[in-house]
Amino acid sequence: LPPIFTFLLAAGLGLEKRSWIKLAGLSIAVVACAWIVLQRHSEISSPNALWFAMGLLIPAMLSIGNVYRSVAWPSGVKPMILASGTLLASAATLGLFAGLTRTSIFPATTGLQLVSIVGIQGLLTALTYLCAFELQRRSNPVFYSQLGAVAAMFGLLIGVIWFNERYSVGIWLGALVVILGLRISNRTKPTSPET
């Protein structure tokens, strides 16, 4: 849902041209992602209406963040500074929370192997934040909001390659429809040849 909410918000604020084709492409991709999730988690029972409504707050907040970052991007500030600041603020918040609740960040029995894994994960997270801020700087909020759908497609590939998962034809068809929806929403108008 973040791509659709972001598009509607950005179009409403005049940051994005209103386009039924773009909205249709985003909708196709979102519905296909939902189809994949339902295929993989068919045991999901019908949700409580209150929790479902609260769940809709997450994509709404993500959409507001996508638009806000584009509108309020500090001039002259590089993505590295913003990524570093975000991660340092998160680390400080975690440290403060751990201190106030007297919760250890690492259990006393933590071995070197786990610390190494956490260190590698930290480096990958830092790289992810750097890439995300760089992409946000170079694109618009609607394009950026489509990262979730792209991540879902890579998640399927990682599941097959790394975890030896096997998916049904319905899931692969859903993945193709996601790609089709993203292609429709990001299509560019052909340019006329120069005379």
N, C-alpha and C positions, 0 to 999 in steps of 0.2 A: 503493500500500500504506500510506502513512502514516495515512490515515483509519481503516483497519481496525485497524492496530497501536495507534493512539492510543485508539480506542474500547475495545479489549480491555484495554489498560493502565489507562485511566481507570475502566472498570467494575470491574476487579480491585482497584483502590485505593478503590473506593466513591465516586469523583468523578462518576460517570455511572451512571444507572439501566441495568440490563441490559435490553436490548430486542432481540428477534429481528428486529423490523421495521426498526429503525435499522441493525442489522448487515447485514440483507438489502439495504437501500437503498444503504449504503456499498459493499457487495460488487458490486452491479449497476454503480455508477458506476466503480469501479476496473476491473472487467472490460471495461466499454465503453471506458475510456481506453486500456487495453492493446490492445483491438481497433483503435482509431484508430492507435496507434503502429505496430502490425504492418501495417496497411494502407498507411501512409505509408512504411514502411521494410521492405518485403517482402524486401529483399536480406539482412536480418540472418540470419546462419548460426546453427546451433545452438550455444549458448554452452558454454564450458568450465564444468564443474560447480563448480570452485573459484571462478572469477570470478563465477559466478551467485550462489553463497553469499555471497561478499564484497559483491556488489551489494545483497543483502538487508540488510546492515548499515546502509546509508544510510537507508531508510525507518524502520528500527528506531531509529536515533539521532535522526531527526527527531521521531519519536513521543515518545521520552523527553524531548526538548527541549520539545515542546508541553505535556506534562504538567508538567514541572518549572517552566516559566515561570508556569503557572497556580498551582501550589502555592506557589512561592517568590517570588511577586510582592511586592516591597517595599511596605509600607503607606505611602500618602501620596506615592509617587513617580509623577510624570507620565510618560506615554509619550515625550515630547520628551527628557527626561533619559536614559531608557534607550536610545532610538534614537541619540542623540548619543554616549553612552558606547560603544555597540557599534561605531559607525562610527569613532570616534576610536581605539578599541583595534585595530580592523582596520587603520587607516592606520598606527598605530605599529608593528604587527607587520610590515606590508609594508615600511615604511621601514627597520626593523631588519634584515629579511631582505635587502633590497636593499643595505644598507650592509655586511653581513657577506659577501655574495657579490660585492660590488663591481659590482653590476648597476645600470645607470642606469634610473630610473623612466621617463624619456622619452629616446629616442635623440637624439643631437645634431642630427640633421636635421629634428626635429619642427617643423612649421610652426604658425602661429597657428590655422589652421583645425582641425587635430587637437586642439590644446589647448582650443579652444572646444567641440568635440564632447565631449571628456572632461569639461569643466566642466558642460555641460548634462546629461550622463549622471550625473555626481556629484549634481547637484541632484535629478534624478529618483530616483536611488537613495535619497537622504536622505528624500524624500517617501514613497517606498515603505516604508522602515523605520518612519517615523513612523506611517503608516497601519496597518502590520502590528502594531506595538505597541499602538496604540489599539484595533484589532479584538481583539487578544488580551485586553486589559483588559476589554472589554465583553462578551466571549463566553466559552465554555468551550473546553477543548482540542480536543474532537471537532469542534465547529463550525469552529474555526480551521484544523484539519488539512485541511479540504475546499478550501482556497484553491488547491491544486495543480490540482484538477479544474476549478475555475472559470477559472483561468489558462489551462488547455489549451483551453477553449472560446473564450476571447478570442483566444488564439493563432491558432486557425483563422480567426476573423473578420479579424484583422490580416493574415493571409496572403492572404485574398481581397481585402481593400480596398487594402492598401498594396503588396503584392508581386504582385498579379494572379494568385495561385495558383488552380488549379481542383482541386476534390476530387471523388472518386467518391461515388456514392449511398451506398455502404457507410460512408464516413467520416461523412457527414451523419446517417445512421441511428444510428451510434455516438454522435454528439454529442447526438442526441435522447434516447438511452438514458442517457447521463451525466446529463442534466438530469432525467430521470425518476427515476434512482437518488438524486440529491441531494434531489429533492422528497420522495421516500418517506422518506429518512433524517431529514429535517427537518420532517416533518409534525407539527402540533400537535394534541392532542386537542381536540375541540370542547368549548367551555365550555357548561355548562347555563345556560339563561336565568334571570335573577333573577326570583324570585316576589314 
